[in-house]
Amino acid sequence: MQVGYVVPSSVLSRYGIERLRIYVQATNLFTITKYKGLDPELQSTSADNGGTINDISVAGFGIDQGNYPHTAGYLVAVNLSF
């Protein structure tokens, strides 16, 4: 989700700024599912184990084996043009 505000050019013109946008962004805020484990999108094996999709070691994709869930991410940013 992203929410932003563009400052009106009438306010910015006296400072020599063409455009100013301030915004906040958030990712992985929630997952809508009936799954009771941590996160069904987790991969239970590492990508560097050399296995292929047919190997037993890689076939565990999506199986929650106590891994950490995806964390939420937050970003506060400013876009500025002169």
N, C-alpha and C positions, 0 to 999 in steps of 0.2 A: 504494500500500500504506500502511496506517495501523496503528500499534501503540500502544496506550495502557494506562495503569494508573490505576485509581480508588483513591485513598487511603481506607482504611476510616473510616467515620464515627466510630467510637470514638476514633480518634486525633485527628480534627478538632474534635470537640465542645468540647474544653477551650480551643480558640482562637477559638470563635465562628464557625467555618466550617461550612457545611452540606454542601458537596460540592467535591471537588478532583480534577480529572482532568488528568494529564500525558500528552502523546502526541507522537509523531514521525510525520511523513507524508512519503512520497517518491513522485514522479510521473516517468513516462518513464524508468524504470530500465533497461528493455531492450525490444527488439522481436524477436519470433520470426518470421523470414523468411529465405528463401534469396536475397533481393535483395543484390547486392554493392555497390550505390551507397551514398550517404550516408543518405538517408531517402526512401522512396517517398511519404510524405505531404506533401512539400514542394509549394508552389505556386510556379511559376516566374515569374509575373507579379504585379504589384501590383494591389490592388483598386481603386485610384483612376485606372486608365488609361482608364476610360470604355467599355471593351469589353463585349460581351455574351458569353454562353456559346457563340454560334455564330462569334465572331470567331476568327481564327487566333491572335491574341495571347493569348487566354484559354484556347485549346484545349491549351495546354502544361501544364495542371494535372497534377501528379504526375510530371512529367519532371524528373529530377535534372540540373540544369545547373550543378553545382558549388556549390549553395547550402549554407548551414550546416545541420547536422542539429538536430533538436529536442534541447534540453538537458534534463538531469535537474533536477528541482526538489526541494528539501528544506525541510521546515517543522518547527519545534519549537514547541509551544504548550502553554498551560495554560488550562483552564476552571475558573473559581472561582465558587462561589455562597455568599452570606452568608445 
